[in-house]
Amino acid sequence: RLAAKLRLNGLILGGGVLVIAAVAAVDLYLTQGYFDPIWPEQVFFSVILGYFLLMLFVPVMLWLVRRTPHVVFNALAMAAGALIVLNLTTVTLGAEQFAGFVNLGRLMLISMYSLPQMVTAASIGMALGQWIRMNGERPELPALCAQLGALLVVTGSLFLLYTGGFWVHLHRFHYFILYAGVLLLCFTLFFKLVEARRLRSPLRFLLLLGLLSFPAFVTHSLVIPIKNIMVDLGLADGLAIALSLLAFVILAAFALLRLHRIYFAKG
């Protein structure tokens, strides 16, 4: 079942990479009239490509964390290893400049949505998820998540505040301390939504958003390129962005309503 879900998500993201690349290529050609040596990164580089590469790497991650019974430790060790790789590639390749697909590969090793960075974040999420699963019977778990999450957020924020700021330190460990704290606070919110029956509708909405996250990422990433194509073809900028956003909202609303009927039609 997990393998089938991974294949489905991989197909969605892989198809999204190709569709976004095709639209970006049309936009690039209409704007420039030619393709220069850096066209692969102009066409293919996106957060969707980062998620697609991560999805391809997930089976390896699952194999690594299951090597011993200590899943939480294994996941945190994998996060540390990926963070080391991220910093090493940033130091060695950060100032280098290449052309074509070689430079696209370099960007997918050092950029914000690079494979090492996304493996680090995903491994932290795996560790926290397993820890919560192991402690699921403890009645004080939501309060513990809230307290630990707040502590990590404050600690990470102080590090960032006194070492140059958020965007300067995307590859540093205290960025991921902040990230882990935010995850725990989100878990706390989810616990509260589950406990409060009056908040059933927001909980359903969050569940549906989770199911649609990858398709939403893909279609959302098409909004600006499609707007640019319409502008290149002579449409006013304001009207072009309005039409592109309207198409995205209509598709998202249709998908949400469709899933709501499938999962919650009787409740």
Disulfide bonds with the S-S distance in Angstrom:
none
